[in-house]
Amino acid sequence: MRPAHLALAVCVAAVWGVNFTVIEIGLDHFPPLLFSALRFLVAALPAVFLVGRPKVAWKWIVAVGLVLGVAKFGLLFVGMDAGMPAGLSSLVLQIQSVFTAAVAFAVLGERPTRVRLLGMAVALAGIAVAAVDEGSSGPLGAFALVVAAAACWGVSNVLTRKAAPPDALNFMVWVSTVPVLPLLALSLLTEGPERDLAALRGLDWQGAGTVVYVAWVTTVFGFGAWGWLLRRHPASTVAPFSLLVPVFGMTSAAVLLGEPVTGLRWCAAVLLVAGVALTSVTLPGRKPAPSGRTPSARTDELSEAGTSSSSG
């Protein structure tokens, strides 16, 4: 990769990692489901008028929007609001690679290689260590919500692979239109209109800034830049940079929020990142594509690499 492209890949990983700290700050201003709804509303508008018509069938946009937008992000934001630390959340979400491999085996019949099975075992060991660490200092219920969010992410990854979107930014912007109304409805039912209205009436520059960051910087810039890199470099070159996300996530949470990074958490980080590397970077049963690969093979490669992105 050229130095500028290398710097862009690291920048995207940093943007996605810092995103967890920004979410934590935003949860001081908004109820979690309302915050998630605002994230997708601002990500969709006005971008939906600029990216062109959807390039995949609407059934895939709706399916991914519900599973990724409503279930995954709803659980993540609620879990963080319930006490799950930002840095640990950025780390635990990486277990999505294990859920992705498990769902792909069950639904698509993809048999994981021995290396991938080893990676899944190592990543699960990291989750166990993280659970022990969180159980001694925080609510395990919130930890479980973030693990459930990772499971939903795994399902959405497989749906995304089935959709095989040729343009990651176009797909993500249209997906962002789906969760807005369901999340608003859930917020009104569970968080209450009074709490939602109070949050909107008390909106200040910091609260507005968190919404802009998680919507435009993380989603529009992050996925746009990631897709741009994937169109210019092999997926196997770009995808490993997503492993930097929890590094930036834990570091930013420690620096900006004062979150402690215990020895157990470092151990969990090493195990999880190593496990995810083994699970995600090597595609199962796939040999390196020759230079004359077909356009459909290239589309599959972009779709699979896109599922490894680790934004929160």
C-alpha positions in Angstrom: 0.0 0.0 0.0 1.1 3.5 -0.7 2.0 5.5 2.5 -1.1 7.7 2.0 -3.4 4.7 1.7 -1.7 3.1 4.7 -2.3 6.2 6.7 -6.0 6.3 5.6 -6.5 2.7 6.7 -5.0 3.5 10.2 -7.1 6.6 10.3 -10.3 4.7 9.7 -9.4 2.2 12.4 -8.7 5.1 14.8 -12.1 6.7 13.9 -13.9 3.5 14.6 -12.0 2.9 17.8 -12.6 6.4 19.2 -16.2 5.9 18.2 -16.8 3.9 21.4 -15.6 6.7 23.6 -17.8 9.1 21.7 -20.8 6.8 22.2 -20.1 6.8 26.0 -20.1 10.6 26.0 -23.3 10.7 23.9 -25.1 8.4 26.4 -24.7 11.2 28.9 -26.9 13.3 26.7 -29.4 10.8 25.2 -31.3 7.6 26.1 -29.5 4.8 24.3 -32.2 3.8 21.8 -32.9 7.4 20.9 -29.2 8.0 20.5 -29.0 5.0 18.2 -32.0 6.3 16.2 -30.4 9.7 15.8 -27.2 8.1 14.6 -28.9 6.4 11.7 -31.2 9.4 10.9 -28.2 11.7 10.6 -26.2 9.1 8.7 -29.0 8.6 6.2 -29.8 12.3 5.6 -28.8 13.9 3.4 -26.4 11.2 2.2 -29.2 9.0 0.8 -29.9 11.7 -1.8 -26.2 11.7 -2.8 -25.2 8.1 -3.1 -27.6 7.0 -5.8 -30.2 4.3 -5.9 -29.6 1.1 -3.9 -27.4 -1.4 -5.7 -28.8 -4.5 -4.0 -32.3 -5.9 -3.5 -34.4 -4.1 -0.9 -34.9 -7.4 1.0 -31.2 -7.4 1.9 -31.3 -3.7 2.9 -34.2 -4.3 5.2 -32.8 -7.5 6.7 -29.4 -6.0 7.5 -31.0 -2.8 8.7 -33.1 -4.6 11.2 -30.4 -7.0 12.4 -27.5 -4.7 12.4 -29.2 -1.3 13.0 -32.0 -2.2 15.4 -30.7 -5.4 17.1 -26.9 -5.0 17.1 -26.7 -1.3 17.8 -29.7 -1.2 20.1 -28.1 -3.9 22.3 -24.7 -2.2 22.1 -26.0 1.2 23.2 -28.2 -0.3 25.9 -25.4 -2.4 27.2 -23.0 0.5 27.3 -25.7 2.6 29.0 -26.1 -0.1 31.6 -22.4 0.1 32.5 -20.3 -1.7 29.9 -17.1 0.3 29.6 -16.3 1.8 26.2 -12.9 0.3 25.8 -14.0 -3.2 26.8 -17.0 -2.9 24.4 -14.7 -2.2 21.5 -12.8 -5.3 22.4 -15.7 -7.7 23.2 -17.5 -6.8 19.9 -14.6 -8.5 18.1 -16.1 -11.8 19.0 -18.5 -11.1 16.1 -15.9 -13.0 13.9 -16.7 -16.2 15.8 -20.4 -15.7 15.5 -19.9 -14.9 11.8 -18.0 -18.2 11.2 -20.6 -20.2 13.2 -23.6 -18.7 11.3 -21.8 -19.1 8.0 -21.3 -22.8 8.8 -24.9 -23.2 9.8 -26.5 -21.2 7.0 -24.0 -21.3 4.1 -22.4 -24.6 4.8 -18.9 -23.1 5.0 -16.6 -25.4 6.9 -14.0 -23.6 9.0 -10.4 -24.6 8.5 -8.4 -25.8 11.4 -6.7 -22.4 11.6 -10.1 -20.7 11.9 -11.3 -23.2 14.5 -8.1 -22.4 16.5 -8.8 -18.7 16.2 -12.4 -19.2 17.4 -11.1 -21.1 20.5 -8.5 -18.4 21.2 -11.1 -15.6 20.8 -13.5 -17.4 23.1 -10.8 -17.7 25.7 -10.3 -14.0 25.4 -14.0 -13.4 26.0 -13.9 -15.7 29.1 -11.0 -13.6 30.5 -12.8 -10.4 29.8 -15.9 -11.7 31.5 -13.9 -12.6 34.6 -12.4 -9.1 34.6 -15.8 -7.4 34.1 -17.5 -9.7 36.7 -15.1 -8.4 39.3 -15.7 -4.7 38.5 -18.9 -4.2 36.6 -22.3 -5.6 35.7 -22.3 -8.9 33.9 -25.7 -8.2 32.5 -24.3 -5.3 30.4 -21.4 -7.5 29.3 -24.0 -10.1 28.1 -25.8 -7.4 26.1 -22.7 -6.5 24.2 -21.9 -10.2 23.5 -25.5 -10.5 22.2 -24.8 -7.4 20.0 -21.8 -9.2 18.6 -23.9 -12.2 17.8 -26.4 -10.0 15.9 -23.4 -8.5 14.1 -22.4 -12.0 13.0 -25.8 -12.7 11.6 -25.8 -9.3 9.7 -22.3 -10.2 8.3 -23.7 -13.3 6.7 -26.7 -11.4 5.4 -24.3 -8.8 4.0 -22.3 -11.5 2.3 -25.5 -12.9 0.7 -26.3 -9.4 -0.5 -22.8 -8.9 -1.9 -23.0 -5.1 -2.2 -20.6 -3.7 -4.8 -20.5 -0.3 -3.0 -20.0 -0.4 0.8 -21.0 3.3 1.3 -24.1 3.1 -0.9 -25.2 0.0 1.0 -24.5 1.4 4.5 -26.4 4.6 3.8 -29.5 2.8 2.5 -29.3 0.4 5.4 -29.2 3.4 7.8 -32.7 4.4 6.6 -34.2 1.2 8.0 -33.6 1.3 11.8 -34.7 4.9 12.4 -38.5 4.3 12.9 -38.2 1.0 14.7 -35.6 2.5 17.1 -37.7 5.6 17.7 -40.7 3.4 18.4 -38.7 1.3 20.9 -37.4 4.4 22.5 -40.9 5.8 23.0 -42.1 2.5 24.4 -39.2 1.7 26.7 -37.5 5.1 27.5 -40.6 7.2 27.4 -41.6 10.4 25.4 -40.8 12.6 28.4 -37.2 11.4 28.6 -36.7 11.6 24.8 -38.2 15.2 24.7 -36.1 16.3 27.6 -32.9 15.0 25.8 -33.8 16.8 22.6 -34.7 20.1 24.4 -31.5 20.0 26.4 -29.3 19.4 23.2 -26.0 21.2 23.4 -22.9 21.4 21.2 -21.4 18.3 22.9 -24.5 16.2 22.4 -24.8 17.3 18.8 -21.2 16.7 18.2 -21.5 13.0 19.3 -24.4 12.5 16.9 -22.4 14.0 14.1 -19.3 11.9 14.9 -21.1 8.6 15.1 -23.2 9.3 12.0 -21.0 11.2 9.5 -17.4 10.5 10.7 -17.9 6.9 11.7 -20.5 5.8 9.1 -20.2 8.0 6.1 -16.5 8.8 6.2 -15.5 5.4 7.8 -17.3 3.1 5.4 -16.7 5.4 2.4 -12.9 5.3 3.0 -13.0 1.6 3.8 -14.8 0.9 0.6 -12.4 3.1 -1.4 -9.5 1.2 0.0 -11.1 -2.2 -0.8 -11.6 -1.1 -4.4 -7.9 -0.4 -4.8 -6.2 -3.2 -2.7 -6.8 -6.9 -2.0 -9.2 -7.6 0.8 -6.5 -9.5 2.6 -4.4 -6.3 2.7 -7.1 -4.0 4.0 -9.0 -6.3 6.4 -6.2 -6.7 9.0 -6.3 -3.0 9.8 -9.7 -3.6 11.5 -7.7 -5.4 14.3 -6.4 -1.9 15.3 -10.0 -0.8 16.3 -9.9 -2.2 19.9 -6.4 -0.8 20.3 -7.7 2.7 19.6 -10.9 2.0 21.5 -9.2 0.9 24.7 -6.5 3.7 24.4 -9.0 6.5 23.8 -11.3 5.3 26.6 -8.3 5.2 29.0 -7.1 8.6 28.0 -10.4 10.5 27.6 -12.6 8.7 30.0 -10.1 7.5 32.6 -11.1 3.9 32.2 -8.6 1.5 33.9 -6.9 -1.1 31.8 -6.3 -4.0 34.1 -3.9 -6.9 33.6 -6.8 -9.2 32.9 -8.1 -6.8 30.2 -4.8 -6.7 28.5 -4.7 -10.5 28.5 -8.2 -10.6 27.1 -7.2 -8.1 24.4 -4.2 -10.2 23.3 -6.3 -13.3 23.1 -9.2 -11.7 21.3 -7.0 -9.9 18.7 -5.0 -13.0 18.1 -8.1 -15.1 17.8 -9.9 -12.6 15.5 -6.8 -12.4 13.3 -6.8 -16.2 12.9 -10.6 -16.3 12.4 -11.2 -13.3 10.1 -8.1 -12.6 8.0 -7.8 -16.1 6.4 -10.9 -16.8 4.4 -12.1 -20.4 4.8 -11.3 -22.7 1.9 -10.3 -19.8 -0.3 -7.0 -19.8 -2.1 -5.5 -16.4 -3.2 -7.3 -15.3 -6.3 -5.3 -15.1 -9.5 -4.7 -11.9 -11.3 -7.4 -12.8 -13.8 -10.1 -13.3 -11.2 -13.7 -12.8 -12.3 -15.7 -9.7 -11.3 -18.0 -11.9 -9.3 -15.1 -13.2 -7.3 -14.0 -9.7 -6.7 -17.5 -8.8 -5.4 -17.4 -11.7 -3.0 -14.0 -10.6 -1.7 -15.1 -7.0 -1.1 -18.3 -8.2 0.6 -16.3 -10.5 2.9 -13.7 -7.9 3.8 -16.5 -5.4 4.4 -17.9 -7.7 7.2 -14.7 -7.5 9.1 -15.0 -3.7 9.6 -15.3 -3.0 13.3 -17.1 0.2 13.8 -19.4 0.6 16.8 
